[in-house]
Amino acid sequence: MAETPEKTGKWAYLKGVGRFYFAPELRSVATLFFMIIFAYSAIYYFANAWLALSYIHYTFAGGTVLLNIWHLFFGLAFIITLSFPFLTSLYSIFMLYEIWHIKRDWDVHVRTALTILLIVSSTLIIIFTDVSAHIIGRAPELQSFIQDKNLTGRI
């Protein structure tokens, strides 16, 4: 009998992720701690992702006919650095599941090393892109958007 799409699709994957983090095992203490940290980080940076979408809307609504090329580059850098912390946080939650659950043929030492690498690299990416967003947000090309959104004191 063929399996239904609910059992093999994205819902099965999400249930597997949920079972991984909320398993009745001792390792769940560490995985829950990991998930709470990166879920909080995703919630914290959701406003930045929303601000990136707002900047895209601002660009389309305001028009770009007589703007120079630096508006394009600073705008792209601003959008990327605003959305990367949010996306990295979400991706890290699913990557830990992939490392420990999907790749069962890997040695425990390899999975542990990859977990440490995931934690360190995700944290560094989040810090670097957050600081970069603040630096890029001070560019003269973005000042009209920053002033319109009343972000002058925060960036």
DSSP file (Angstrom, degrees, kcal/mol; ACC not computed):
  #  RESIDUE AA STRUCTURE BP1 BP2  ACC     N-H-->O    O-->H-N    N-H-->O    O-->H-N    TCO  KAPPA ALPHA  PHI   PSI    X-CA   Y-CA   Z-CA
    1    1 A M              0   0    0      0, 0.0     2,-0.1     0, 0.0     0, 0.0   0.000 360.0 360.0 360.0 132.8    0.0    0.0    0.0
    2    2 A A        -     0   0    0      1,-0.1     2,-0.2     0, 0.0     0, 0.0  -0.438 360.0-116.5 -74.3 144.5    1.4    3.4   -1.0
    3    3 A E        -     0   0    0     -2,-0.1    -1,-0.1     1,-0.1     5,-0.0  -0.540  29.1-114.3 -80.6 147.6    2.0    5.9    1.7
    4    4 A T    >>  -     0   0    0     -2,-0.2     4,-1.2     1,-0.1     3,-1.1  -0.393  26.2-110.2 -76.9 158.2    0.0    9.1    1.7
    5    5 A P  H 3> S+     0   0    0      0, 0.0     4,-2.1     0, 0.0     7,-0.3   0.798 116.9  62.8 -59.2 -27.9    1.7   12.5    1.2
    6    6 A E  H 34 S+     0   0    0      1,-0.2     6,-0.3     2,-0.2    -3,-0.0   0.848 105.6  45.5 -65.6 -31.9    1.1   13.4    4.8
    7    7 A K  H <4 S+     0   0    0     -3,-1.1    -1,-0.2     1,-0.2    -4,-0.0   0.756 124.7  30.2 -83.2 -24.8    3.2   10.5    6.0
    8    8 A T  H  < S+     0   0    0     -4,-1.2    -2,-0.2     4,-0.1    -1,-0.2   0.553 109.5  71.7-110.9 -10.1    6.1   11.1    3.6
    9    9 A G  S  X S-     0   0    0     -4,-2.1     4,-1.6    -5,-0.2     3,-0.3   0.247 106.5 -54.4 -91.8-148.5    6.1   14.8    3.0
   10   10 A K  H  > S+     0   0    0      1,-0.2     4,-2.6     2,-0.2     5,-0.2   0.793 128.4  59.9 -66.7 -29.1    7.0   17.9    5.0
   11   11 A W  H  > S+     0   0    0     -6,-0.3     4,-2.3     2,-0.2    -1,-0.2   0.893 105.0  49.2 -68.4 -37.2    4.7   17.0    7.9
   12   12 A A  H  > S+     0   0    0     -3,-0.3     4,-2.1    -6,-0.3    -1,-0.2   0.896 111.6  50.0 -65.9 -39.0    6.6   13.7    8.5
   13   13 A Y  H  X S+     0   0    0     -4,-1.6     4,-2.3     2,-0.2    -2,-0.2   0.937 111.6  47.3 -64.0 -46.5    9.8   15.6    8.4
   14   14 A L  H  X S+     0   0    0     -4,-2.6     4,-2.4     1,-0.2    -2,-0.2   0.866 111.2  51.6 -64.9 -35.8    8.5   18.2   10.9
   15   15 A K  H  X S+     0   0    0     -4,-2.3     4,-2.7     2,-0.2    -1,-0.2   0.891 108.9  51.8 -65.4 -38.2    7.2   15.4   13.2
   16   16 A G  H  X S+     0   0    0     -4,-2.1     4,-2.0     2,-0.2    -2,-0.2   0.898 109.6  48.9 -63.8 -40.5   10.7   13.8   13.0
   17   17 A V  H  X S+     0   0    0     -4,-2.3     4,-2.2     2,-0.2     5,-0.2   0.922 112.1  49.2 -64.1 -43.8   12.3   17.1   14.0
   18   18 A G  H  X S+     0   0    0     -4,-2.4     4,-2.3     1,-0.2    -2,-0.2   0.908 111.3  48.6 -62.0 -42.8    9.8   17.4   16.9
   19   19 A R  H  < S+     0   0    0     -4,-2.7    -1,-0.2     1,-0.2    -2,-0.2   0.852 109.5  54.4 -65.8 -33.6   10.5   13.9   18.1
   20   20 A F  H >< S+     0   0    0     -4,-2.0     3,-0.7    -5,-0.2    -2,-0.2   0.933 115.0  37.6 -64.8 -46.4   14.2   14.5   17.9
   21   21 A Y  H 3< S+     0   0    0     -4,-2.2    -2,-0.2     1,-0.2    -1,-0.2   0.816 123.8  40.3 -77.6 -30.2   14.1   17.6   20.1
   22   22 A F  T 3< S+     0   0    0     -4,-2.3    -1,-0.2    -5,-0.2    -2,-0.2  -0.043  81.4 140.0-110.4  31.3   11.4   16.3   22.5
   23   23 A A    <   -     0   0    0     -3,-0.7     2,-2.1     1,-0.1     5,-0.2  -0.442  63.5-116.2 -72.7 146.8   12.5   12.7   22.8
   24   24 A P  S    S+     0   0    0      0, 0.0     2,-0.3     0, 0.0    -1,-0.1  -0.347  80.8 106.8 -81.0  60.4   12.4   11.1   26.3
   25   25 A E  S >  S-     0   0    0     -2,-2.1     3,-1.1     1,-0.1     4,-0.3  -0.875  83.1-110.4-133.0 164.4   16.1   10.7   26.5
   26   26 A L  T >> S+     0   0    0     -2,-0.3     3,-1.6     1,-0.3     4,-0.5   0.834 113.4  64.5 -65.8 -33.1   19.0   12.4   28.3
   27   27 A R  H 3> S+     0   0    0      1,-0.3     4,-2.3     2,-0.2     3,-0.4   0.704  84.3  77.9 -64.6 -17.6   20.3   14.0   25.1
   28   28 A S  H <> S+     0   0    0     -3,-1.1     4,-2.8     1,-0.2     5,-0.3   0.763  82.8  64.4 -64.7 -24.0   17.1   16.0   24.9
   29   29 A V  H <> S+     0   0    0     -3,-1.6     4,-1.8    -4,-0.3    -1,-0.2   0.949 109.0  38.7 -61.8 -47.1   18.4   18.3   27.6
   30   30 A A  H  X S+     0   0    0     -4,-0.5     4,-2.4    -3,-0.4    -2,-0.2   0.904 117.7  48.9 -70.3 -41.8   21.1   19.4   25.3
   31   31 A T  H  X S+     0   0    0     -4,-2.3     4,-2.8     2,-0.2    -2,-0.2   0.895 111.6  49.2 -68.7 -37.9   19.0   19.4   22.2
   32   32 A L  H  X S+     0   0    0     -4,-2.8     4,-3.0     2,-0.2     5,-0.2   0.903 110.5  50.9 -65.2 -40.1   16.2   21.4   23.8
   33   33 A F  H  X S+     0   0    0     -4,-1.8     4,-2.2    -5,-0.3    -2,-0.2   0.925 112.4  47.3 -61.3 -44.1   18.7   23.9   25.1
   34   34 A F  H  X S+     0   0    0     -4,-2.4     4,-2.3     2,-0.2     5,-0.2   0.929 113.9  47.2 -60.3 -47.3   20.1   24.2   21.5
   35   35 A M  H  X S+     0   0    0     -4,-2.8     4,-2.7     1,-0.2     5,-0.3   0.899 110.8  51.1 -65.4 -41.1   16.6   24.6   20.1
   36   36 A I  H  X S+     0   0    0     -4,-3.0     4,-2.4     2,-0.2     5,-0.2   0.919 111.2  48.5 -63.1 -43.1   15.5   27.2   22.7
   37   37 A I  H  X S+     0   0    0     -4,-2.2     4,-2.0    -5,-0.2    -2,-0.2   0.948 117.9  38.7 -62.5 -48.8   18.6   29.3   22.0
   38   38 A F  H  X S+     0   0    0     -4,-2.3     4,-2.0     2,-0.2    -2,-0.2   0.802 114.9  53.1 -77.9 -27.1   18.3   29.3   18.3
   39   39 A A  H  X S+     0   0    0     -4,-2.7     4,-2.4    -5,-0.2    -1,-0.2   0.907 110.8  47.9 -69.5 -41.0   14.4   29.6   18.3
   40   40 A Y  H  X S+     0   0    0     -4,-2.4     4,-2.9    -5,-0.3    -2,-0.2   0.908 110.8  51.7 -63.2 -40.6   14.8   32.6   20.6
   41   41 A S  H  X S+     0   0    0     -4,-2.0     4,-2.2    -5,-0.2    -2,-0.2   0.901 109.4  49.6 -62.5 -40.3   17.4   34.0   18.2
   42   42 A A  H  X S+     0   0    0     -4,-2.0     4,-0.5     2,-0.2    -2,-0.2   0.910 112.8  46.6 -65.0 -41.7   15.0   33.5   15.2
   43   43 A I  H >< S+     0   0    0     -4,-2.4     3,-0.8     1,-0.2     4,-0.5   0.913 112.0  51.8 -64.7 -41.8   12.2   35.2   17.1
   44   44 A Y  H 3< S+     0   0    0     -4,-2.9     3,-0.5     1,-0.2     4,-0.2   0.886 115.3  40.6 -62.1 -40.5   14.6   38.1   18.0
   45   45 A Y  H 3X S+     0   0    0     -4,-2.2     4,-1.7     1,-0.2    41,-0.3   0.370  87.4  93.2 -93.9   4.9   15.7   38.6   14.4
   46   46 A F  H <X S+     0   0    0     -3,-0.8     4,-2.3    -4,-0.5    -1,-0.2   0.877  83.2  56.8 -62.3 -36.0   12.2   38.2   12.9
   47   47 A A  H  > S+     0   0    0     -4,-0.5     4,-2.2    -3,-0.5    -1,-0.2   0.859 104.0  52.9 -63.8 -34.4   11.8   41.9   13.1
   48   48 A N  H  > S+     0   0    0     -4,-0.2     4,-2.1     2,-0.2    -1,-0.2   0.910 108.3  49.3 -66.3 -41.4   15.0   42.3   11.0
   49   49 A A  H  X S+     0   0    0     -4,-1.7     4,-1.9     1,-0.2    -2,-0.2   0.897 111.4  49.8 -63.7 -38.7   13.6   40.0    8.3
   50   50 A W  H  X S+     0   0    0     -4,-2.3     4,-2.1     1,-0.2    -1,-0.2   0.884 108.6  52.8 -65.7 -38.2   10.4   42.0    8.4
   51   51 A L  H  X S+     0   0    0     -4,-2.2     4,-2.2     2,-0.2    -2,-0.2   0.867 105.9  54.3 -64.7 -36.6   12.5   45.2    8.0
   52   52 A A  H  X S+     0   0    0     -4,-2.1     4,-1.9     2,-0.2    -2,-0.2   0.918 109.6  46.7 -63.0 -43.3   14.2   43.7    5.0
   53   53 A L  H  X S+     0   0    0     -4,-1.9     4,-2.2     1,-0.2    -2,-0.2   0.876 110.4  53.9 -64.8 -36.3   10.9   43.1    3.4
   54   54 A S  H  X S+     0   0    0     -4,-2.1     4,-2.6     1,-0.2    -2,-0.2   0.876 106.4  51.8 -64.7 -37.6    9.9   46.6    4.3
   55   55 A Y  H  X S+     0   0    0     -4,-2.2     4,-2.3     2,-0.2    -2,-0.2   0.893 107.9  51.8 -66.4 -38.9   13.0   48.0    2.6
   56   56 A I  H  X S+     0   0    0     -4,-1.9     4,-2.1     2,-0.2    -2,-0.2   0.931 112.1  46.3 -61.4 -44.7   12.1   46.0   -0.6
   57   57 A H  H  X S+     0   0    0     -4,-2.2     4,-2.8     1,-0.2     5,-0.3   0.909 110.8  53.1 -62.6 -42.3    8.6   47.5   -0.5
   58   58 A Y  H  X S+     0   0    0     -4,-2.6     4,-2.3     1,-0.2    -1,-0.2   0.880 108.7  50.4 -59.9 -39.7   10.1   51.0    0.1
   59   59 A T  H  X S+     0   0    0     -4,-2.3     4,-1.5     2,-0.2    -1,-0.2   0.919 113.8  43.6 -66.6 -44.4   12.3   50.6   -2.9
   60   60 A F  H  < S+     0   0    0     -4,-2.1    -2,-0.2     1,-0.2    -1,-0.2   0.896 117.6  45.2 -69.0 -39.0    9.5   49.6   -5.2
   61   61 A A  H  < S+     0   0    0     -4,-2.8    -2,-0.2     1,-0.2    -1,-0.2   0.856 115.5  46.3 -73.3 -35.2    7.1   52.3   -3.9
   62   62 A G  H  < S-     0   0    0     -4,-2.3    -1,-0.2    -5,-0.3    -2,-0.2   0.746 104.8-128.7 -82.2 -23.7    9.7   55.1   -4.0
   63   63 A G     <  -     0   0    0     -4,-1.5    -2,-0.1    -5,-0.2    -3,-0.1   0.209   9.5-139.7  85.6 147.6   11.1   54.4   -7.4
   64   64 A T    >   +     0   0    0     -4,-0.1     3,-0.8     1,-0.1    -1,-0.1   0.057  59.2 121.4-129.4  23.6   14.7   54.1   -8.3
   65   65 A V  T 3  S+     0   0    0      1,-0.2    -1,-0.1     0, 0.0    -2,-0.1   0.913  85.0  25.5 -62.8 -48.1   14.9   56.0  -11.6
   66   66 A L  T 3  S+     0   0    0     -3,-0.1    -1,-0.2     2,-0.0     2,-0.2   0.182  94.1 115.7-105.8  17.4   17.6   58.6  -10.7
   67   67 A L    <   -     0   0    0     -3,-0.8     2,-0.1     1,-0.1    -3,-0.1  -0.572  63.9-119.7 -84.3 150.3   19.4   56.7   -8.0
   68   68 A N    >>  -     0   0    0     -2,-0.2     3,-1.2     1,-0.1     4,-0.7  -0.297  30.0 -98.2 -84.2 175.0   23.0   55.8   -8.5
   69   69 A I  H 3> S+     0   0    0      1,-0.3     4,-1.9     2,-0.2     3,-0.4   0.749 116.5  69.6 -66.4 -25.1   24.4   52.2   -8.4
   70   70 A W  H 3> S+     0   0    0      1,-0.2     4,-2.7     2,-0.2     5,-0.3   0.799  91.3  60.5 -66.5 -27.1   25.6   52.5   -4.8
   71   71 A H  H <> S+     0   0    0     -3,-1.2     4,-2.0     2,-0.2    -1,-0.2   0.894 105.5  48.9 -62.7 -39.0   21.9   52.5   -3.7
   72   72 A L  H  X S+     0   0    0     -4,-0.7     4,-2.6    -3,-0.4    -2,-0.2   0.952 114.2  43.6 -64.2 -50.2   21.6   49.1   -5.3
   73   73 A F  H  X S+     0   0    0     -4,-1.9     4,-2.4     1,-0.2    -2,-0.2   0.920 117.2  44.2 -66.3 -44.5   24.7   47.6   -3.6
   74   74 A F  H  X S+     0   0    0     -4,-2.7     4,-2.3     2,-0.2    -1,-0.2   0.874 113.7  52.2 -67.9 -35.1   24.0   49.1   -0.2
   75   75 A G  H  X S+     0   0    0     -4,-2.0     4,-2.4    -5,-0.3    -2,-0.2   0.922 111.2  46.1 -65.0 -44.2   20.4   48.1   -0.4
   76   76 A L  H  X S+     0   0    0     -4,-2.6     4,-2.6     2,-0.2     5,-0.2   0.924 113.8  48.4 -63.5 -44.3   21.3   44.5   -1.3
   77   77 A A  H  X S+     0   0    0     -4,-2.4     4,-2.6    -5,-0.2    -1,-0.2   0.891 111.7  51.0 -62.6 -38.5   23.9   44.3    1.5
   78   78 A F  H  X S+     0   0    0     -4,-2.3     4,-1.6     2,-0.2    -2,-0.2   0.917 111.3  46.8 -64.9 -44.4   21.3   45.8    3.9
   79   79 A I  H  X S+     0   0    0     -4,-2.4     4,-2.0     2,-0.2    -2,-0.2   0.919 114.8  46.6 -64.2 -44.2   18.7   43.2    2.9
   80   80 A I  H  X S+     0   0    0     -4,-2.6     4,-2.2     1,-0.2    -2,-0.2   0.935 113.5  47.0 -65.5 -46.9   21.1   40.3    3.2
   81   81 A T  H  < S+     0   0    0     -4,-2.6    52,-0.3    -5,-0.2    -1,-0.2   0.774 113.0  50.5 -71.3 -23.1   22.6   41.3    6.5
   82   82 A L  H  < S+     0   0    0     -4,-1.6     4,-0.5    -5,-0.2    -1,-0.2   0.876 117.2  37.8 -76.4 -38.1   19.1   41.9    8.0
   83   83 A S  H  X S+     0   0    0     -4,-2.0     4,-2.4    -5,-0.2     5,-0.2   0.734  99.2  75.9 -89.1 -21.8   17.7   38.5    6.9
   84   84 A F  H  X S+     0   0    0     -4,-2.2     4,-2.9     1,-0.2     5,-0.3   0.885  91.6  52.5 -61.8 -42.4   20.8   36.3    7.5
   85   85 A P  H  > S+     0   0    0      0, 0.0     4,-1.9     0, 0.0    -1,-0.2   0.921 113.1  45.7 -60.8 -40.2   20.6   36.1   11.3
   86   86 A F  H  > S+     0   0    0     -4,-0.5     4,-2.0   -41,-0.3    -2,-0.2   0.943 116.4  44.0 -64.6 -48.3   16.9   35.0   11.2
   87   87 A L  H  X S+     0   0    0     -4,-2.4     4,-2.6     1,-0.2    -1,-0.2   0.875 112.3  52.6 -67.5 -37.1   17.5   32.5    8.4
   88   88 A T  H  X S+     0   0    0     -4,-2.9     4,-2.2    -5,-0.2    -1,-0.2   0.896 108.3  51.6 -64.9 -40.1   20.7   31.1   10.1
   89   89 A S  H  X S+     0   0    0     -4,-1.9     4,-1.2    -5,-0.3    -2,-0.2   0.936 113.5  43.3 -62.4 -46.9   18.8   30.6   13.4
   90   90 A L  H  X S+     0   0    0     -4,-2.0     4,-1.3     1,-0.2     3,-0.4   0.927 113.8  50.8 -64.4 -44.3   16.1   28.7   11.7
   91   91 A Y  H  X S+     0   0    0     -4,-2.6     4,-2.3     1,-0.2    -1,-0.2   0.853 103.8  59.1 -64.0 -35.2   18.4   26.6    9.6
   92   92 A S  H  X S+     0   0    0     -4,-2.2     4,-1.9     1,-0.2    -1,-0.2   0.869 100.8  56.0 -62.9 -36.6   20.6   25.7   12.6
   93   93 A I  H  X S+     0   0    0     -4,-1.2     4,-1.0    -3,-0.4    -1,-0.2   0.920 113.6  39.6 -61.7 -43.8   17.6   24.0   14.2
   94   94 A F  H  X S+     0   0    0     -4,-1.3     4,-2.0     1,-0.2    -2,-0.2   0.808 110.2  59.7 -77.4 -29.4   17.0   21.8   11.2
   95   95 A M  H  X S+     0   0    0     -4,-2.3     4,-2.7     2,-0.2    -2,-0.2   0.878 100.5  54.9 -67.6 -37.0   20.7   21.2   10.6
   96   96 A L  H  X S+     0   0    0     -4,-1.9     4,-2.3     1,-0.2     5,-0.3   0.917 108.9  49.0 -62.2 -40.8   21.2   19.6   14.1
   97   97 A Y  H  X>S+     0   0    0     -4,-1.0     4,-2.8     1,-0.2     5,-1.0   0.916 110.9  50.5 -61.1 -43.5   18.4   17.2   13.3
   98   98 A E  I  <>S+     0   0    0     -4,-2.0     5,-1.6     3,-0.2     4,-0.3   0.907 111.1  48.8 -62.2 -41.7   20.1   16.4   10.0
   99   99 A I  I  <5S+     0   0    0     -4,-2.7    -2,-0.2     1,-0.2    -1,-0.2   0.926 123.2  29.5 -64.4 -45.4   23.4   15.8   11.6
  100  100 A W  I  <5S+     0   0    0     -4,-2.3    -2,-0.2    -5,-0.2    -1,-0.2   0.753 131.1  27.9 -92.7 -25.1   22.1   13.5   14.4
  101  101 A H  I  <5S+     0   0    0     -4,-2.8     3,-0.3    -5,-0.3    -3,-0.2   0.872 121.6  39.1-105.3 -47.6   19.1   11.8   12.8
  102  102 A I  I   <S+     0   0    0     -5,-1.0     2,-1.6    -4,-0.3     3,-0.2   0.922 110.7  56.1 -73.9 -44.5   19.5   11.6    9.1
  103  103 A K    > < +     0   0    0     -5,-1.6     3,-1.2     1,-0.2    -1,-0.2  -0.497  61.8 152.9 -90.6  68.3   23.2   10.8    8.8
  104  104 A R  T 3   +     0   0    0     -2,-1.6    -1,-0.2    -3,-0.3    -2,-0.1   0.707  62.8  66.9 -71.9 -20.3   23.2    7.6   11.0
  105  105 A D  T 3  S+     0   0    0     -3,-0.2    -1,-0.2     2,-0.0     2,-0.2   0.560  81.0  99.4 -80.2  -5.4   26.2    6.1    9.3
  106  106 A W  S <  S-     0   0    0     -3,-1.2     2,-0.1    -7,-0.2     0, 0.0  -0.514  82.5-106.9 -78.3 149.2   28.5    8.8   10.6
  107  107 A D     >  -     0   0    0     -2,-0.2     4,-2.2     1,-0.1     3,-0.2  -0.373  26.2-116.4 -69.8 153.5   30.7    8.2   13.7
  108  108 A V  H  > S+     0   0    0      1,-0.2     4,-2.5     2,-0.2     5,-0.2   0.861 116.0  55.1 -61.1 -36.6   29.6    9.8   16.9
  109  109 A H  H  > S+     0   0    0      2,-0.2     4,-2.3     1,-0.2    -1,-0.2   0.874 107.5  49.2 -66.3 -36.5   32.9   11.8   17.0
  110  110 A V  H  > S+     0   0    0     -3,-0.2     4,-2.5     2,-0.2    -2,-0.2   0.923 112.5  47.7 -67.3 -44.3   32.2   13.2   13.5
  111  111 A R  H  X S+     0   0    0     -4,-2.2     4,-2.1     2,-0.2    -2,-0.2   0.885 112.0  50.0 -64.8 -38.5   28.6   14.2   14.5
  112  112 A T  H  X S+     0   0    0     -4,-2.5     4,-2.3     2,-0.2    -2,-0.2   0.922 111.4  48.2 -65.0 -43.8   29.9   15.8   17.7
  113  113 A A  H  X S+     0   0    0     -4,-2.3     4,-2.5     1,-0.2    -2,-0.2   0.902 112.2  49.3 -62.9 -41.1   32.5   17.8   15.8
  114  114 A L  H  X S+     0   0    0     -4,-2.5     4,-2.5     2,-0.2    -1,-0.2   0.861 109.1  52.9 -66.7 -35.0   29.9   18.9   13.2
  115  115 A T  H  X S+     0   0    0     -4,-2.1     4,-2.4     2,-0.2    -2,-0.2   0.925 110.8  46.1 -65.1 -44.3   27.6   19.9   16.1
  116  116 A I  H  X S+     0   0    0     -4,-2.3     4,-2.6     2,-0.2     5,-0.2   0.916 113.4  49.8 -63.4 -42.5   30.3   22.1   17.6
  117  117 A L  H  X S+     0   0    0     -4,-2.5     4,-2.8     1,-0.2     5,-0.3   0.891 110.2  51.3 -62.3 -39.9   31.1   23.5   14.2
  118  118 A L  H  X S+     0   0    0     -4,-2.5     4,-2.4     2,-0.2     5,-0.3   0.924 111.8  46.4 -62.7 -45.7   27.4   24.3   13.6
  119  119 A I  H  X S+     0   0    0     -4,-2.4     4,-2.1     2,-0.2    -2,-0.2   0.942 117.3  42.5 -63.8 -47.8   27.2   26.1   16.9
  120  120 A V  H  X S+     0   0    0     -4,-2.6     4,-2.4     2,-0.2    -2,-0.2   0.941 117.6  44.6 -66.4 -47.9   30.3   28.1   16.4
  121  121 A S  H  X S+     0   0    0     -4,-2.8     4,-2.5    -5,-0.2     5,-0.2   0.902 113.9  49.6 -67.3 -40.3   29.7   29.0   12.8
  122  122 A S  H  X S+     0   0    0     -4,-2.4     4,-2.4    -5,-0.3    -1,-0.2   0.923 112.5  48.0 -63.5 -43.4   26.1   29.9   13.3
  123  123 A T  H  X S+     0   0    0     -4,-2.1     4,-2.4    -5,-0.3    -2,-0.2   0.919 113.2  47.3 -63.8 -43.2   26.9   32.1   16.2
  124  124 A L  H  X S+     0   0    0     -4,-2.4     4,-2.8     2,-0.2     5,-0.2   0.889 111.8  50.5 -66.3 -38.4   29.7   33.8   14.3
  125  125 A I  H  X S+     0   0    0     -4,-2.5     4,-2.5     2,-0.2     5,-0.3   0.921 111.7  48.2 -64.2 -43.3   27.5   34.3   11.2
  126  126 A I  H  X S+     0   0    0     -4,-2.4     4,-2.0    -5,-0.2    -2,-0.2   0.933 115.3  44.2 -63.5 -46.0   24.7   35.8   13.4
  127  127 A I  H  X S+     0   0    0     -4,-2.4     4,-2.4     2,-0.2     5,-0.2   0.941 115.2  48.0 -64.3 -47.7   27.1   38.2   15.1
  128  128 A F  H  X S+     0   0    0     -4,-2.8     4,-2.3     1,-0.2    -2,-0.2   0.919 114.6  44.2 -61.7 -45.9   28.9   39.2   11.9
  129  129 A T  H  X S+     0   0    0     -4,-2.5     4,-2.1    -5,-0.2    -1,-0.2   0.840 112.3  52.7 -72.2 -31.3   25.8   39.9    9.9
  130  130 A D  H  X S+     0   0    0     -4,-2.0     4,-1.6    -5,-0.3    -2,-0.2   0.937 112.9  43.7 -67.1 -45.6   24.1   41.8   12.8
  131  131 A V  H  X S+     0   0    0     -4,-2.4     4,-2.0     1,-0.2    -2,-0.2   0.902 113.4  52.7 -64.3 -40.1   27.1   44.1   13.2
  132  132 A S  H  X S+     0   0    0     -4,-2.3     4,-3.1    -5,-0.2     5,-0.3   0.878 104.6  55.4 -63.7 -37.8   27.3   44.5    9.5
  133  133 A A  H  X S+     0   0    0     -4,-2.1     4,-2.1   -52,-0.3    -1,-0.2   0.892 108.5  48.3 -62.7 -38.7   23.7   45.5    9.2
  134  134 A H  H  X S+     0   0    0     -4,-1.6     4,-0.6     2,-0.2    -1,-0.2   0.897 114.0  46.1 -68.0 -39.3   24.3   48.3   11.7
  135  135 A I  H >< S+     0   0    0     -4,-2.0     3,-1.0     1,-0.2    -2,-0.2   0.932 115.5  45.2 -68.4 -45.3   27.3   49.5    9.8
  136  136 A I  H >< S+     0   0    0     -4,-3.1     3,-1.9     1,-0.2     6,-0.2   0.849 104.6  63.9 -67.1 -34.0   25.6   49.3    6.4
  137  137 A G  H 3< S+     0   0    0     -4,-2.1    -1,-0.2    -5,-0.3    -2,-0.2   0.699  94.9  60.9 -64.0 -18.4   22.5   51.0    7.9
  138  138 A R  T << S+     0   0    0     -3,-1.0    -1,-0.3    -4,-0.6    -2,-0.2   0.463  78.0 118.7 -85.8  -1.7   24.6   54.1    8.6
  139  139 A A  S X  S-     0   0    0     -3,-1.9     3,-1.4     1,-0.1     4,-0.5  -0.356  73.2-125.9 -65.5 143.2   25.4   54.5    4.8
  140  140 A P  G >  S+     0   0    0      0, 0.0     3,-0.9     0, 0.0     4,-0.4   0.802 107.6  65.1 -60.5 -28.2   24.1   57.8    3.3
  141  141 A E  G 3  S+     0   0    0      1,-0.2     4,-0.2     2,-0.1     3,-0.2   0.749 107.2  41.0 -67.2 -22.4   22.3   55.8    0.6
  142  142 A L  G <> S+     0   0    0     -3,-1.4     4,-2.4    -6,-0.2     3,-0.3   0.410  85.4  98.5-104.2   1.1   20.0   54.3    3.2
  143  143 A Q  H <> S+     0   0    0     -3,-0.9     4,-2.6    -4,-0.5     5,-0.2   0.839  78.8  55.4 -64.0 -34.6   19.4   57.4    5.4
  144  144 A S  H  > S+     0   0    0     -4,-0.4     4,-2.2     2,-0.2    -1,-0.2   0.915 111.9  44.4 -65.3 -40.0   16.0   58.3    3.8
  145  145 A F  H  > S+     0   0    0     -3,-0.3     4,-2.1     2,-0.2    -2,-0.2   0.920 113.1  50.9 -66.9 -43.2   14.7   54.8    4.6
  146  146 A I  H  <>S+     0   0    0     -4,-2.4     5,-2.8     1,-0.2     6,-0.4   0.899 113.6  44.9 -62.3 -41.4   16.2   54.9    8.1
  147  147 A Q  H ><5S+     0   0    0     -4,-2.6     3,-0.9     3,-0.2    -1,-0.2   0.888 111.2  52.5 -71.1 -38.8   14.6   58.2    8.8
  148  148 A D  H 3<5S+     0   0    0     -4,-2.2    -2,-0.2     1,-0.2    -1,-0.2   0.863 113.4  43.9 -64.1 -35.5   11.2   57.2    7.4
  149  149 A K  T 3<5S-     0   0    0     -4,-2.1    -1,-0.2    -5,-0.1    -2,-0.2   0.405 111.8-122.3 -89.4   2.1   11.1   54.1    9.6
  150  150 A N  T < 5S+     0   0    0     -3,-0.9    -3,-0.2    -4,-0.2     3,-0.2   0.913  70.4 133.1  57.3  47.7   12.3   56.1   12.6
  151  151 A L    >>< +     0   0    0     -5,-2.8     4,-1.7     1,-0.1     3,-0.7   0.184  26.2 113.8-107.7  13.1   15.4   53.9   13.1
  152  152 A T  T 34 S+     0   0    0     -6,-0.4    -1,-0.1     1,-0.3     3,-0.1   0.869  79.2  43.5 -58.8 -41.6   17.9   56.7   13.6
  153  153 A G  T 34 S+     0   0    0      1,-0.2    -1,-0.3    -3,-0.2    -2,-0.1   0.710 114.5  49.9 -77.8 -19.9   18.7   55.9   17.2
  154  154 A R  T <4        0   0    0     -3,-0.7    -2,-0.2     1,-0.1    -1,-0.2   0.697 360.0 360.0 -93.8 -21.0   18.9   52.1   16.8
  155  155 A I     <        0   0    0     -4,-1.7    -2,-0.2    -3,-0.1    -1,-0.1   0.410 360.0 360.0-110.3 360.0   21.2   51.9   13.8
